[in-house]
Amino acid sequence: MKVIDTKSAIIGILVTLLLLAIYGFRTETDELGHLVVKSITVEDDRGVIMGYLGNGYLQTYNQFGEPTLFVGTGKDGGGYLRAYNGNGDESAYVGTGRLGGGYIRTYNNSGKETSYLGTGSDNSGQLRIYNKEGETRSYLGDGYIQAYNQYGERTIFLGTGTSG
């Protein structure tokens, strides 16, 4: 009769427990449950970072490493989203302004603002449209509409002024 030494028995028990821990206690869905990490970085096959989640924001990148999307929290505590074109230039912004009102801004390929829809400094809603140089061409808000010519001169005012 062969005698199994204590060391071999302990190793056998530990290997069995390890296999049970890895394979035996899994749920049917392979769900990881509650996962806590400080950050997650996603890379492609070449090691190019495609996404990052951590420090209160989510950032995605294209195959050239240029940013494509940013979702996070601003310095004032409000949330915002920035979208970028294929060159990494900002093309849209949706978020909270300094005074707490929400707004949307769009930009052309030259980085000039082309539209604004949101809350103004007077807490009223407004829509502004800009030309390719970022100059105001029309405004709608607070009970009136304005239009401007190519020289920046107001050509139309329809509505009531602030005094009624």
C-alpha positions as a printed Julia matrix, in Angstrom:
164×3 Matrix{Float64}:
   0.0    0.0     0.0
   1.38   3.37   -1.07
   1.29   6.24    1.36
   0.55   9.72   -0.01
   2.67  12.31    1.67
   1.05  15.39    3.25
   2.64  17.8     0.79
   1.12  16.01   -2.22
  -2.3   15.89   -0.54
  -2.25  19.64    0.16
  -1.21  20.4    -3.43
  -4.02  18.17   -4.73
  -6.6   19.9    -2.52
  -5.39  23.38   -3.54
  -5.49  22.5    -7.26
  -9.02  21.12   -6.83
 -10.16  24.27   -5.01
  -8.56  26.43   -7.7
 -10.37  24.58  -10.48
 -13.67  24.81   -8.6
 -13.14  28.53   -8.03
 -12.41  29.16  -11.7
 -14.98  26.9   -13.34
 -17.37  25.59  -10.72
 -18.92  28.75   -9.29
 -19.84  30.58  -12.5
 -23.36  31.72  -13.2
 -25.09  30.63  -16.38
 -24.74  34.1   -17.98
 -21.04  34.62  -17.25
 -21.98  37.94  -15.69
 -19.16  39.52  -13.74
 -21.48  41.14  -11.22
 -20.43  44.4    -9.61
 -17.13  45.46  -11.17
 -15.15  48.33   -9.66
 -12.18  49.8   -11.51
 -10.48  53.2   -11.55
 -10.4   53.43  -15.36
 -10.76  51.39  -18.53
  -8.63  51.9   -21.65
  -9.58  50.16  -24.91
  -6.88  49.58  -27.54
  -7.05  48.08  -31.03
  -4.77  45.3   -32.34
  -2.0   47.84  -33.06
  -2.05  49.35  -29.57
  -3.86  52.54  -30.66
  -6.15  53.78  -27.89
  -9.76  53.66  -29.1
 -11.49  54.6   -25.85
 -10.99  55.65  -22.27
 -13.38  55.67  -19.33
 -12.25  57.16  -16.04
 -11.92  60.31  -13.94
 -15.54  61.25  -14.63
 -15.43  61.15  -18.41
 -15.6   58.91  -21.47
 -13.4   59.65  -24.49
 -13.37  57.77  -27.82
 -10.85  57.98  -30.66
 -10.72  57.0   -34.34
  -8.18  54.63  -35.9
  -5.7   57.53  -36.26
  -5.81  58.4   -32.56
  -7.88  61.57  -33.1
 -10.65  62.24  -30.55
 -14.19  61.57  -31.8
 -16.37  61.93  -28.7
 -16.07  63.27  -25.16
 -18.76  62.86  -22.51
 -18.04  64.15  -19.04
 -18.45  66.64  -16.26
 -17.3   70.25  -16.53
 -15.45  72.3   -13.92
 -18.75  73.77  -12.72
 -20.25  70.3   -12.18
 -22.54  70.3   -15.23
 -22.46  67.54  -17.82
 -21.51  67.98  -21.45
 -20.76  66.15  -24.69
 -18.3   67.17  -27.42
 -18.22  65.55  -30.86
 -15.21  65.83  -33.17
 -14.72  65.39  -36.92
 -12.19  62.96  -38.42
  -9.37  65.49  -37.98
 -10.0   65.85  -34.25
 -11.63  69.3   -34.56
 -14.72  70.0   -32.46
 -17.91  69.84  -34.56
 -20.66  69.91  -31.9
 -21.18  70.66  -28.23
 -24.18  69.76  -26.07
 -24.11  70.67  -22.43
 -24.55  73.0   -19.53
 -23.36  76.6   -19.6
 -21.65  78.64  -16.87
 -24.97  79.9   -15.53
 -26.59  76.44  -15.49
 -28.68  76.66  -18.68
 -28.42  74.06  -21.44
 -27.29  74.66  -25.0
 -26.13  73.13  -28.29
 -23.4   74.58  -30.53
 -22.23  73.4   -33.95
 -18.99  74.25  -35.75
 -17.81  74.1   -39.37
 -14.59  72.5   -40.67
 -12.72  75.75  -39.97
 -13.67  75.66  -36.29
 -16.1   78.58  -36.61
 -19.39  78.41  -34.72
 -22.35  77.98  -37.11
 -25.32  77.66  -34.73
 -26.38  78.05  -31.12
 -29.6   76.77  -29.58
 -30.04  77.18  -25.88
 -30.45  79.37  -22.86
 -29.11  82.91  -22.99
 -27.6   84.93  -20.14
 -31.11  86.32  -19.44
 -32.42  82.73  -18.99
 -34.58  82.93  -22.12
 -34.37  80.54  -25.05
 -32.6   81.6   -28.21
 -31.49  80.38  -31.61
 -28.55  82.01  -33.38
 -27.28  81.18  -36.86
 -23.8   82.26  -38.0
 -22.11  82.46  -41.39
 -18.98  80.48  -42.3
 -16.83  83.11  -40.57
 -18.73  82.78  -37.28
 -20.57  86.11  -37.63
 -24.22  86.37  -36.54
 -26.68  86.24  -39.45
 -29.96  85.59  -37.63
 -31.3   85.56  -34.1
 -34.57  84.3   -32.66
 -35.39  84.73  -29.0
 -37.11  86.68  -26.24
 -40.06  87.68  -28.44
 -38.27  88.87  -31.56
 -36.33  87.8   -34.63
 -33.4   89.6   -36.25
 -31.49  89.1   -39.48
 -28.16  90.61  -40.54
 -26.53  91.23  -43.93
 -23.01  90.27  -45.02
 -21.65  93.45  -43.37
 -23.08  92.57  -39.97
 -25.78  95.25  -40.18
 -29.23  94.38  -38.89
 -31.67  94.28  -41.82
 -34.76  92.81  -40.15
 -36.25  93.22  -36.69
 -39.62  91.65  -36.1
 -41.2   91.54  -32.66
 -41.18  93.55  -29.49
 -38.23  95.1   -27.73
 -37.33  94.46  -24.12
 -39.49  97.41  -23.0
 -42.58  95.98  -24.69
